[in-house]
Amino acid sequence: MLVTTTSTLQDKTVTEHLGLVSGEAIIGANVFRDFFAGIRDIVGGRSGSYERALRNAKEIALREMQEEAQKLGANAVIGVDLDYETVGKESSMLMVTASGTAITYQ
């Protein structure tokens, strides 16, 4: 399935707009990862554990969005937007949302 952030497909004709589709992933940060990320913040450097968690959450959200689009009969999702938010008590969880417009094209 084609997934793009653009609202059109170059050299392709959109034959049908099937509607908004989205996927969500919520991940919790664990105590040890927070502890080591805090140390990295003090000493400098990147937090690999958080980066992996974010990448994983993004992949889950995109996969769920594509699955929803496939159920509608789409062969592409255009205008994709990714949002990242903290949720939960003391912002202890991260929510990643992927949304876009399911379409068919030729």
Backbone torsions as a table, in degrees:
resi	resn	phi	psi	omega
1	MET	NA	135.8	177.9
2	LEU	-81.0	131.9	178.2
3	VAL	-131.6	126.2	-177.2
4	THR	-144.3	152.6	176.8
5	THR	-83.6	-12.8	-179.4
6	THR	-79.2	159.9	-178.4
7	SER	-92.4	-2.9	177.7
8	THR	-136.7	166.0	176.5
9	LEU	-117.1	120.4	-178.9
10	GLN	-62.5	132.2	177.5
11	ASP	64.0	17.9	178.0
12	LYS	-126.9	152.5	177.5
13	THR	-110.1	122.8	175.7
14	VAL	-73.7	122.8	-177.6
15	THR	-97.0	-24.9	179.8
16	GLU	-159.8	135.9	171.3
17	HIS	-95.3	121.8	-174.7
18	LEU	-101.0	-9.0	175.8
19	GLY	118.9	176.2	-178.8
20	LEU	-73.1	135.8	174.1
21	VAL	-129.5	151.8	-179.8
22	SER	-150.4	162.6	175.2
23	GLY	-144.0	146.0	-177.5
24	GLU	-131.8	150.7	173.2
25	ALA	-143.3	133.1	176.9
26	ILE	-121.6	125.7	179.3
27	ILE	-122.1	144.4	177.2
28	GLY	-97.2	144.7	175.8
29	ALA	-91.4	131.5	179.7
30	ASN	-93.1	164.3	-172.6
31	VAL	-61.1	-43.8	-177.0
32	PHE	-67.6	-42.0	178.8
33	ARG	-62.6	-42.7	178.0
34	ASP	-60.5	-42.1	-178.9
35	PHE	-61.3	-50.1	-178.7
36	PHE	-69.9	-32.6	175.9
37	ALA	-65.6	-37.6	176.9
38	GLY	-62.7	-40.0	177.5
39	ILE	-63.6	-43.9	178.6
40	ARG	-61.3	-37.5	179.4
41	ASP	-63.2	-36.4	-178.9
42	ILE	-72.9	-45.6	-175.3
43	VAL	-86.9	-19.8	-177.2
44	GLY	100.2	163.3	-179.9
45	GLY	110.7	176.0	-177.7
46	ARG	-97.4	151.2	177.3
47	SER	-98.0	95.9	-177.9
48	GLY	-60.5	-36.0	-178.2
49	SER	-66.6	-40.5	177.9
50	TYR	-69.6	-39.1	179.3
51	GLU	-62.3	-41.8	177.6
52	ARG	-64.6	-41.2	179.1
53	ALA	-63.3	-42.4	178.1
54	LEU	-64.2	-44.5	179.4
55	ARG	-60.9	-43.4	179.3
56	ASN	-62.9	-45.2	179.2
57	ALA	-62.6	-40.2	178.3
58	LYS	-62.4	-44.2	179.9
59	GLU	-63.4	-39.5	177.8
60	ILE	-63.4	-47.8	-178.8
61	ALA	-61.8	-42.8	178.9
62	LEU	-66.1	-40.3	179.3
63	ARG	-64.1	-43.6	178.2
64	GLU	-62.9	-39.8	178.0
65	MET	-62.2	-44.9	179.6
66	GLN	-65.2	-38.3	178.1
67	GLU	-63.0	-40.9	177.8
68	GLU	-63.8	-41.1	178.8
69	ALA	-64.5	-41.2	179.0
70	GLN	-61.9	-37.9	178.5
71	LYS	-62.5	-27.9	178.2
72	LEU	-84.6	-6.7	-179.1
73	GLY	92.0	14.5	-178.1
74	ALA	-77.9	154.5	171.3
75	ASN	-119.2	7.6	175.7
76	ALA	-160.8	158.9	171.4
77	VAL	-129.1	123.8	-179.2
78	ILE	-112.4	164.8	177.8
79	GLY	63.4	34.5	-175.7
80	VAL	-69.7	135.7	178.5
81	ASP	-128.8	135.7	175.7
82	LEU	-110.5	131.3	177.4
83	ASP	-122.6	142.1	178.6
84	TYR	-122.8	127.6	179.9
85	GLU	-139.1	149.7	171.0
86	THR	-96.2	140.3	-179.1
87	VAL	-138.2	169.9	176.0
88	GLY	89.8	174.2	179.4
89	LYS	-60.3	127.2	-179.5
90	GLU	57.5	29.8	179.7
91	SER	51.6	45.1	-173.6
92	SER	-84.9	-2.9	-179.5
93	MET	-129.5	153.9	179.0
94	LEU	-116.1	131.3	177.4
95	MET	-112.8	130.3	175.5
96	VAL	-116.2	128.5	179.0
97	THR	-122.2	132.7	174.2
98	ALA	-115.8	131.0	178.4
99	SER	-140.8	153.1	179.6
100	GLY	-171.5	-173.8	-180.0
101	THR	-107.8	121.9	176.7
102	ALA	-77.0	133.0	-179.1
103	ILE	-139.6	167.4	164.0
104	THR	-116.6	149.9	179.4
105	TYR	-144.8	164.7	175.1
106	GLN	-122.7	NA	NA
